[in-house]
């Protein structure tokens, strides 16, 4: 297929001039010869003809006023030479207007073509932006899915490696739960309904082993009798249970006070 030798701007100029009759005879023949070989220019010619046809059908038909027709008939009937000369001048002006109408077609076609090009560019730009937004959204979704998968894996690992120990109240209606993460070597304690420690006293948390109890620290409850504690697993194992006792302020080396909560692993 022969490559078109015209640029887009040259193609539009020659086609519009050809359709409006402004192209010189030699250039007209050269363009017609080129059109017989170039499918790109033939397509551009067909599109321009279609645009001009749509514009022609959309233009309103204007009829001259009856008053002009009456005045023309009166002047012809009076055979006034001056009137005839005046008509000739008007006809000349009308001819000029008709000539200007040809340029109006060309201007209108150029405007339509410019609007078509602008709209095409806008649609192309909007489509490119939409594709980029879609790609960014897909990347965000993939990232969220990956994060969700990691969280699910962490939760599954925690469920498999976490043991629940229930601590029952001995002296009061208190209760407690302990979650032992065997992989992370950590404990999470939740205590409820522990009465406030008396003045000079404190609660103390213990890990029970086969050899001895190991202190996990002293604590005071909140005003509603609840407390949440996070502690590390002691190095001495195996752990067989956990307990909460009421000890003197500052804590004890071993439980000497009343055991309020006790649970076994």
Secondary structure as GFF3:
##gff-version 3
##sequence-region A 1 265
A	DSSP	alpha_helix	8	20	.	.	.	ID=ss1
A	DSSP	alpha_helix	25	35	.	.	.	ID=ss2
A	DSSP	alpha_helix	39	58	.	.	.	ID=ss3
A	DSSP	alpha_helix	66	78	.	.	.	ID=ss4
A	DSSP	alpha_helix	81	161	.	.	.	ID=ss5
A	DSSP	beta_strand	162	169	.	.	.	ID=ss6
A	DSSP	beta_strand	175	181	.	.	.	ID=ss7
A	DSSP	beta_strand	186	192	.	.	.	ID=ss8
A	DSSP	beta_strand	201	209	.	.	.	ID=ss9
A	DSSP	beta_strand	213	219	.	.	.	ID=ss10
A	DSSP	beta_strand	227	232	.	.	.	ID=ss11
A	DSSP	beta_strand	239	248	.	.	.	ID=ss12
A	DSSP	beta_strand	259	264	.	.	.	ID=ss13
###
